[in-house]
Amino acid sequence: MLRRSNPIQLATIAVLALLMQTVTGDVATAQTKKAEAEFTTGSSDPLIDFANQQIRQTWDDNEVKASPVADDAEWIRRVYLDIVGRIPKAEEVDVFLAEDDKTKRSKKIDELLANPDYVRNWTEIWTNLLIGRNTPDRTSRLGMRKFLRESFARNRPWNEIVYDLVTAEGHYEENGAVNFILAQLQGNIRSEDYHVEATAKLTRVLLGMQVQCTQCHNHPFNEWKQNQFWEFNSFLRQTQRIDHDKYDPESGRDVDDYSELVFRDFAGPVYYEMRNGLVQVAYPKYLESEVSPEAPNRREELGNLMAHDDPSHTVAKAMVNRTWSHFMGYGFTRPVDDMGPHNPASHPELLDRLSEEFVKSGYDVKQLVKWICNTEAYNLTSRFNEENEFDKPSAGEVPLFSHMYVKTMNAEQLYDSLLVATNADQSGAGNFQQVQQQRERWLQDFLRIFGGNDEDEPTLFSGSIPQALLMMNGPLVEKAISAEKGGYLHTVLSSSRFRNDNARIQALFVSALGRLPSRYELSQLSGAIRKYPNKLAAYQDVYWALLNSNEFIVNH
Amino acid sequence: MKTSTPAGMSRRHFMNHLALGGATTLGATHFLSNLEANAAQVSNNQKACILVWLGGGAPTIDMWDLKPGSKNGGEFKPISTKGDLQISEHLPKIAQEMDSLSVVRSLSTREADHTRGRYYMHTSYVPNPTVVHPTFGSVASYELGTKRKNLEIPSFVSIGGGSMSSGFLGMSHAPFVVDARGQIQNASTGGMDKQRLGQRLGMLSTIEDGFIKSGRGDVGQAHKDVYKKAVNLMTSDQMSAFRAEEESAEVRELYGSTPFGNTLLMARRLVETGVPFIEVQFPGSWDLHTDVFNTLKDQRLPLLDSGISGLVRDLKQRGMLEHTTIVVMGEFGRTPRINQNVGRDHWATSWSALIGGGGLQGGRAVGETDADGLRIVSESYLPGDLWATVSHALRIPLNTVHTSKRGRPMKLANGGQPIQDLIG
């Protein structure tokens, strides 16, 4: 499909194409008409039509006029960030914009799902969800990643992945799936609380149910009762971590060796105390299915019920809701992991239908992504207008998906995008392992500063002064604008293709923001550049400003 | 075109320019427009709290609540103080200031694990998988910092690190971490002159404003606001609060002329600048499972003694003690029983914290443990009661309620009540 060609040449062509698009100015009107007709990415699947109808219905019901379809430049940056976790390279933007094919969006979605970066991105997302951004003590992030990487690379059915996460036993690097539960098992095994965090996390992340409040009391405003928490909890009682130490001759002390998740001898019911001091008893029970307390392996029972024997498809619904929220900024419920009769979904029929089809597809995660990315809603611009500006979930409104919601990049997306925009990984790179280590180091630094709160909704900007300082003055951006050989700035400045200030500024815009500068921006920036005695410094500062801008750090 | 890196960049050089030049010399880009020449105004009467954190859990039975005559008593003797209580013989300088400080001797806090104890003592809440509670410094920042319009530096500073998260109060109230020398990570812009910084920021402004105007919601403006604060910080006169070395040798001597003393001095300068909450990490661990008495007597206590006594005296001389609350504690105390390695282990059942200033009563021992230090024989207190006492001193209303991201109301200091003997 894509011939090996000179990226700079392509860049020039696309810059011109883009420029013409901007200058002609009636792109927006043309696109509005297109949206009013039938929008399609080129993919034909009745489920996508159904989704579009459902979403349009809520627009009509709420009398909003949806925003037009995003132009290709806006959309390509978004779909890269969402599927492969980074912005597109300048030449990837160029090729896509230059392509004249009505089905190019759906083709791009397929192509990105086949890209190894999809596996890397999904592994990263789920590692963070399952064990958090800060790895708990004696838990193997490496093992967790390995399990997920292998699973997503083979596109294993989601219910099988869930089954493994729930039932796994063994060494934390040999069977990486154990790290999900291992990460939640800390403290004293004799304590009644030993399995509490695992209970709360498992139900929340895999089932989209928040039963944790019912650990101590009946839920004040949903139907979960206190016994439900302890019923789930009793499935996990036959579980414990074993930490192995080894002697370190250098320090003369015992140090961590490895950990494992093993079967723990436990039988009978779980006892818990009610607020009024009465002691109650709970038996293993998953939703409506009771399990004999004599069952030899309760976690296997639970895994089977969740993955294969749940007529309400709770696991599928939770995954659909979370994946929808990943792409759209908001799920069908808020929070995304608090589903149930007390918290009705914004688009219940769509959620049910998507879940049903997801099950029918054999819990095919890539298929789910395709459905979502090919919907009309995912393809709209993030600009809103007077007739849909109240579709603003950040102000507490129920999302209507009448325009794309702006998401802020997470730490991983930001890092990987900075590398793309600047080729920083290519200028003085080193081998794969060094590059990985550098990434880990920077992410640690960044997360310490950034907070990395796993609870934050992606649509909120939670930036802080230290984060701004890290971007403004930190080593990564400094390297990005250093104009070392191989870096993007060097490439632009040393190429005879970009002869004048305007062409160079345009190239830097495409690389960082995936779009051309407006006329106003161009005149302001080229005016500013002329005041510099040193041209290199001028371009470094343009790039610095682009990489530090609000537009760079958001996915819109 | 030249593509090499320009030579002659020196970060320090530029920061000096910025910091000394301050508000008046910078270019007129509107990023910098709200800098005012008088922004570094000293405000002596603003309420503040300095938390000195004894990480690892200090053996308070050897410091504030000695048990002479008990098998648990250990090697140290109590001495009389200027207050109405006795403390360890190895804290003689603090003893001279005890008319201004009190000891709460009946903390019972149940969390004897480092991580859980640290969380509990900082937030007043036990760890809970559903929510991250804010450390009290973030609460003070949220309640007080936002009202101090002249404050250009963050309103919760953690010197030496080791504080906790701002939780659901958000990143703008997270501890702003500086190292023990007051160095701020990434606050320097390399060897760039101020004119070029202005040019950079001007270009940034062009791009940011375009995005803000594109009709995509509040994120763009929120980002610009944070950058504005960061630039103000980089260029603010108030940054000098972080430079304890600007104090005279005489003042530094008062604090013991140690790195720890300098961090406390920095804390005082931050209070003067208007920062409502400063947490100072004590350098060195108090997790003394072995050889507790020698370590205390030769290392930890002399350092603590000169530092804390210096801080109290200095604040008093400047008339700031009435407005500045001091809390000295760690995540728990240590076992009354002395183990086979002449150490003490983790103990949360009955232990002490030092608290004073801010208009609180000094010279008192509040609460009581039994003769062996094993049990509390008076009313006992929780971290929430300590922080409610501090809230009282900071004039944060006790009925303040914060709302978690999931909409749950959270009482200030977990509903703790001010300790009557301290506020009476």
HADDOCK unambig.tbl for C-alpha pairs under 7 A between the chains (distance, minus, plus):
assign (segid A and resid 197 and name CA) (segid B and resid 129 and name CA) 6.24 0.50 0.50
assign (segid A and resid 382 and name CA) (segid B and resid 216 and name CA) 6.05 0.50 0.50
assign (segid A and resid 383 and name CA) (segid B and resid 214 and name CA) 6.68 0.50 0.50
assign (segid A and resid 383 and name CA) (segid B and resid 215 and name CA) 5.33 0.50 0.50
assign (segid A and resid 383 and name CA) (segid B and resid 216 and name CA) 4.95 0.50 0.50
assign (segid A and resid 384 and name CA) (segid B and resid 215 and name CA) 6.06 0.50 0.50
assign (segid A and resid 384 and name CA) (segid B and resid 216 and name CA) 6.32 0.50 0.50
assign (segid A and resid 406 and name CA) (segid B and resid 216 and name CA) 6.98 0.50 0.50
assign (segid A and resid 451 and name CA) (segid B and resid 171 and name CA) 6.89 0.50 0.50
assign (segid A and resid 461 and name CA) (segid B and resid 219 and name CA) 5.94 0.50 0.50
assign (segid A and resid 461 and name CA) (segid B and resid 222 and name CA) 6.88 0.50 0.50
assign (segid A and resid 462 and name CA) (segid B and resid 170 and name CA) 6.82 0.50 0.50
assign (segid A and resid 462 and name CA) (segid B and resid 171 and name CA) 5.87 0.50 0.50
assign (segid A and resid 463 and name CA) (segid B and resid 171 and name CA) 6.55 0.50 0.50
assign (segid A and resid 463 and name CA) (segid B and resid 223 and name CA) 6.97 0.50 0.50
assign (segid A and resid 463 and name CA) (segid B and resid 226 and name CA) 6.85 0.50 0.50
assign (segid A and resid 464 and name CA) (segid B and resid 171 and name CA) 5.68 0.50 0.50
assign (segid A and resid 464 and name CA) (segid B and resid 172 and name CA) 5.45 0.50 0.50
assign (segid A and resid 464 and name CA) (segid B and resid 226 and name CA) 6.22 0.50 0.50
assign (segid A and resid 465 and name CA) (segid B and resid 226 and name CA) 6.01 0.50 0.50
assign (segid A and resid 465 and name CA) (segid B and resid 227 and name CA) 6.99 0.50 0.50
assign (segid A and resid 465 and name CA) (segid B and resid 229 and name CA) 6.66 0.50 0.50
assign (segid A and resid 465 and name CA) (segid B and resid 230 and name CA) 5.08 0.50 0.50
assign (segid A and resid 468 and name CA) (segid B and resid 226 and name CA) 6.97 0.50 0.50
assign (segid A and resid 468 and name CA) (segid B and resid 227 and name CA) 5.86 0.50 0.50
assign (segid A and resid 468 and name CA) (segid B and resid 230 and name CA) 6.38 0.50 0.50
assign (segid A and resid 469 and name CA) (segid B and resid 186 and name CA) 5.49 0.50 0.50
assign (segid A and resid 469 and name CA) (segid B and resid 187 and name CA) 6.00 0.50 0.50
assign (segid A and resid 469 and name CA) (segid B and resid 230 and name CA) 6.37 0.50 0.50
assign (segid A and resid 470 and name CA) (segid B and resid 186 and name CA) 5.61 0.50 0.50
assign (segid A and resid 473 and name CA) (segid B and resid 186 and name CA) 5.29 0.50 0.50
assign (segid A and resid 473 and name CA) (segid B and resid 187 and name CA) 6.80 0.50 0.50
assign (segid A and resid 473 and name CA) (segid B and resid 188 and name CA) 6.48 0.50 0.50
assign (segid A and resid 473 and name CA) (segid B and resid 189 and name CA) 5.35 0.50 0.50
assign (segid A and resid 474 and name CA) (segid B and resid 186 and name CA) 5.51 0.50 0.50
assign (segid A and resid 482 and name CA) (segid B and resid 5 and name CA) 6.24 0.50 0.50
assign (segid A and resid 483 and name CA) (segid B and resid 3 and name CA) 6.01 0.50 0.50
assign (segid A and resid 483 and name CA) (segid B and resid 4 and name CA) 6.84 0.50 0.50
assign (segid A and resid 490 and name CA) (segid B and resid 3 and name CA) 6.60 0.50 0.50
assign (segid A and resid 493 and name CA) (segid B and resid 1 and name CA) 6.99 0.50 0.50
assign (segid A and resid 494 and name CA) (segid B and resid 1 and name CA) 6.91 0.50 0.50
assign (segid A and resid 521 and name CA) (segid B and resid 206 and name CA) 6.58 0.50 0.50
assign (segid A and resid 521 and name CA) (segid B and resid 207 and name CA) 6.90 0.50 0.50
assign (segid A and resid 525 and name CA) (segid B and resid 203 and name CA) 6.39 0.50 0.50
assign (segid A and resid 536 and name CA) (segid B and resid 2 and name CA) 6.59 0.50 0.50
assign (segid A and resid 536 and name CA) (segid B and resid 3 and name CA) 6.61 0.50 0.50
assign (segid A and resid 541 and name CA) (segid B and resid 200 and name CA) 5.53 0.50 0.50
assign (segid A and resid 542 and name CA) (segid B and resid 203 and name CA) 6.73 0.50 0.50
assign (segid A and resid 545 and name CA) (segid B and resid 200 and name CA) 6.44 0.50 0.50
assign (segid A and resid 545 and name CA) (segid B and resid 203 and name CA) 6.04 0.50 0.50
assign (segid A and resid 545 and name CA) (segid B and resid 204 and name CA) 4.47 0.50 0.50
assign (segid A and resid 546 and name CA) (segid B and resid 204 and name CA) 6.87 0.50 0.50
assign (segid A and resid 549 and name CA) (segid B and resid 204 and name CA) 6.26 0.50 0.50
assign (segid A and resid 549 and name CA) (segid B and resid 207 and name CA) 6.60 0.50 0.50
assign (segid A and resid 549 and name CA) (segid B and resid 208 and name CA) 5.72 0.50 0.50
assign (segid A and resid 550 and name CA) (segid B and resid 208 and name CA) 5.83 0.50 0.50
assign (segid A and resid 550 and name CA) (segid B and resid 220 and name CA) 5.38 0.50 0.50
assign (segid A and resid 550 and name CA) (segid B and resid 223 and name CA) 5.80 0.50 0.50
assign (segid A and resid 550 and name CA) (segid B and resid 224 and name CA) 7.00 0.50 0.50
assign (segid A and resid 551 and name CA) (segid B and resid 208 and name CA) 6.91 0.50 0.50
assign (segid A and resid 551 and name CA) (segid B and resid 211 and name CA) 6.12 0.50 0.50
